[in-house]
Amino acid sequence: MTPTEALQAWLALEHEAVWLYPVVGARLDALRDRATTSFEAHRDVRDDLVVRLRTRGVEPVSAALGYAVGPLTTADEARAASRSLEDRVCAAVLTLAGTAEGDVRELAVTALRTSALAAQVWGAAPTAFPGLP
Amino acid sequence: MTRRVLIGTGVAVVGAGGLLVAAEATGRLDDVADAVGLDPRPEPDPGDTRILRRAATATAALLAGVESTAAAHPELALDPVAAIVREQLAALGGATPPASPAPPADVAAAVDALATALDAARTDRRRDALAAGSPALVRVLASMSAGHAQGVRAVRGLR
């Protein structure tokens, strides 16, 4: 996988996050503040990735109309969907970290910490190797 | 007759009785190597080997700190953190820890000291991940750094 392909895979997940968190916040009052914080963080990352890809002369992947994240009726379901998303972001940015050098690797390593902590905020237990299968 | 091990550049394929470094770094490294899907390379990069050994020694010291804190303050729920650091050390091939100071007798100070040690390890493994050459080693170290970040948060939550 090239760095550009890895950036696109990451962007696809950021699109999903920008879709997911407003749904979580709208459906579950108890999670609204946390979902808002997560939404804003992922929106900023999404926008940054779009610019980075365009700078590379690549058309960024588009968002889907919706995402199959499972039921979001209860807080537990919403937390599970959020953890799943952050775990997948961990895996995507870790892939990028291994393929990229310099600034892009640093971006990926920083993003890995952010997403690992986000997964924890959404209830994930700490792990030895976030992002590794 | 070959054994895949993670040494610096990722997977080195060595024969029985091969590189000393490879012999040191066997065991659970295989699991990590399999997990990240490595490309076999015949020779380890010396810089990566240094990074790996330094990380292993530092992680051994970190584990010693977690274990001594847990022994001194059994009321702290440190088993999950100890298990994580133990897994990380094993993935790096293990190492002998340097002598480390006793943890603070005050429980709050001990928690702070452990969180500080984990955060320092997080910073150091991040630095190593940015410096490493092998994609496999970059991933392992970056992932460890993120795992340490989770550990810092978990330990601070014990206060």
Interface residues (C-beta under 8 A of the other chain):
Chain A: C90 L94 T95 A97 G98 T99 R105 E106 A108 V109 L112 R113 S115 A116 L117 Q120 A125 P126 T127 A128 F129 P130 G131 L132 P133
Chain B: V32 A35 V36 P80 V81 I84 V85 E87 Q88 A91 R122 R126 A129 L130 P135 A136 V138 R139 V140 A142 S143 M144 S145 A146 G147 A149 Q150 G151 R153 A154
